[in-house]
C-alpha cells in the first residue's frame, strides 16, 4: 500500500522506483532534500541486490540554481573517492522520472543508529569519557577528509551518527569542497553551513579561504555542547549567534560541568579560538591528543608552554561540588593559618575528623582550590584509601606521588629528588607502581620506604610549598597509618602541610602518638547549624521560598549532615514532590507531605543500590572492585562489552540513581559510602536470603 509524503514537493510515495532503487520509507526532510530508505533492485558498482541505502531526493526548486547541481556532483566525486570507517559513503548521483518530472537524487550508505543530537536529547549531556571517544572518532574522520583536501564545512551533532555496532560516522558532505580548488561553490558569497556551528572565518572574519581549521572549530562546539548540554553561543536570534561566533569568548566548560578535566577543557577552548592560527595545526594533532589524553604530545607541549611541570600537582579530588561549601568558615580559617606557617618554613599536620557525609573531603578540596585562587605557588598531592580491606600499606601515598611525578618518566623524576640514594630509584619506582621490586627486597624495608617518601616530599617542598591530602585514613592498614605518622614526624622545618581525613574510628593509641606533635592540629567537623543549612538549601533549590518551607523539616531529618540533605532533596525530586523549572529553580508540585530518611547513610545507599537492574549491579560491582575512582573502559573490557554501551549506561545510572558521576575521563562513586554499599551488596543480599 502506498502513502503520499506531504513533506516532499514531488509527493513521492512508498513503493516508487527511482533508477535501481525502490523507496521504502521516508527518513526525514531538510532544506535541501528529503531522505528515503530504499532497497537496491538492480545490482551495480558498490551495490548488491537487496542492499538498503539512503536516497536523498533533491528539492526541485534548488535545481533551478545553476550552481547547485555542480555542488552536488562535487559531493559525489568526494564521496566516491573517500572510503573511511568513520565516514558515511556517498555512492552515486542519479536521475529518474516520476510523473513526467525529472528527479535528481543522491544515493548514500544507509547506517542504522542514532545521531549525536538524538543521544544528547536522551542523556542531557555526555560523560567526558564518551565525549573523548566520540571526539576522537570524529577527528579520525576529519583527518582523513583533510588529507584528501576536503573541508566538511557543516559538522554538527545532527551530522554525526553512532551506528548500532558502535561506529561513529560523520555524514552529509553536501557542503564539502576541495580545499585547494580555485572555483568557489557559491559565486554569490552566500553562507554555506549551519550558523550555530560555523567558524568566524566562515562569516568573513580574517579573510582568505576556509580550510580544515573551520571543521576543528565546529568540533570544539560539538564537544562543548556534548560535555555541558548547552551550546556556548546559542540564541534564538541568528544575528546574535553570528555576533557571538565572531567576538564572544565561551565560558569554560567547567563552569557548567564541574567534572570536566583540565585536559578536556583546554582542548575544547583551544579548538574554539577565534583566530584559526591558534586552534591546532591539524585534525591529526587533535586525534593524537584525544587518543593519548594527558600523555599525548599535544598535552605535554601545552603544559610546558603554558604552565610548566608544576601543573602535575593539580589532581582532581573525587568529590561532588553541587554547591559552595557552607558552614566551614572557621575550619578554613584554621587551615589558612596552618598554611601561612608552612609558607614560612614550619611544617604542619592537620587531621580532619567527622562522620560519613559530613564534608571532610570537600573541606580539603575547597582549601586547595582557595589557595590556587589566590595565585599562590603550591604543589598538591592527593590520595585516598579504599574500603573493603584491600588497601595496600602505602596505596594512597603511592598513587598521590606517582600521579604528581609522572607515570612515564617516574624514574627520571625520582632521580631528581633522591640525589644521594639514586641506587634505590628503580626499586622505589617499582614500589610506587605496585610492581615487584627488582633485586633484593631487603633494600626496601618499612623504614626505608618511609625515608624515601619523606626525602621526596622534602625535595618537592624545597621548590615550592607542598600540600599532601590523604583521604579516608580509617581504611588504611597499620603500615599506612605508620607511614602517615612517619611523615608527620619528619616534616617539621619543611614547607609541607600534611592533611589526613578520617571517621571517628581510628585507634586511640595512634591518635595519642600524633597528639605529641606540637605541629598537629585536629579539626572535628560538626553538623551544619540552621543558618548554614538554610543557605545550603537556598543554593540547591534556587528558591528562597521553597528553602524556607522545607528548611525546618529537612533540618530535623538530616540533623545537619550535608550528605543527608542532598539525599533528602534527591528523594523528593525522584518522587515527584519537587521539580526543576525552566529557569533552574525548584518548585513544589503540590503537597510535599512527609519527609523521611533511613536512620543511617548505609541504609540510605543500600536502598538506592537495591533498585538497580541486575545488569547495572554487575557493572557497578566490577567498578567497585577498581576503587572509589574507576576507568569505565577497563570496566567495559572486564565485562566484555562495547565502550559506547557501557559509557552510555553509566551516564543513565548517574542520572537515574546518582550513585556515580563522571570525573574527567574516569568515573567516581558519588560518596565512599556508595562504593562500600555496592562493594558489599552481594554479601548483604546473601544474608537477607
Protein Blocks (a to p, Z undefined) as FASTA:
>chain_A
ZZddfkbmnlpaehiaghjbccfbdfbdcfkbccdddddfbdcehiaehiacddddddfk
lmmpmklmmmmmmmmmmmmmpccfkbccdfbdcdddeehiacddddddddedddfklmmm
mnopacfklmmmmmmmmmmmmmmmmmnopafklacfklpccdfkopacdehjllgccfkl
mbdfblnopaedjfklccfklnogogaaddfklmmmmmmmmmmmmmnopafkbcfblklm
mmmmmmpccddfklmomkbcfklmmmmmmmmpfblmlmpmbfklmmmmmmnmmmbmklmm
mmmmmnojmlmmmccddddffbccehilmmmmmmmmmmmmmmnopacdddddddehilpm
mmmmmmmmmmmmnopacddddddddehhlacfklmmmmmmmmmnopklmmmmmmmmmmml
mmmmmmmmmmmnopacehjfklmcfklmmmmmmmmmmmmmmmpccddddehkllpcfklm
mmmmmmmmmmgoiacddddddddfbcfklmmmmmmpmkbccdddddddfklmmmmmmmmn
opaklmmmmmmmmmmmnnopaklmmmmmmmmmmnopaccdfkopacdfbdnbjadddfbf
klmmmmmmmmpcfklmmmmmmmmmnojbdcfklmmmmnopafklmmmmmmmmmmmnopac
cehjbccdfbfklmmmmmmmmmmmmmmZZ
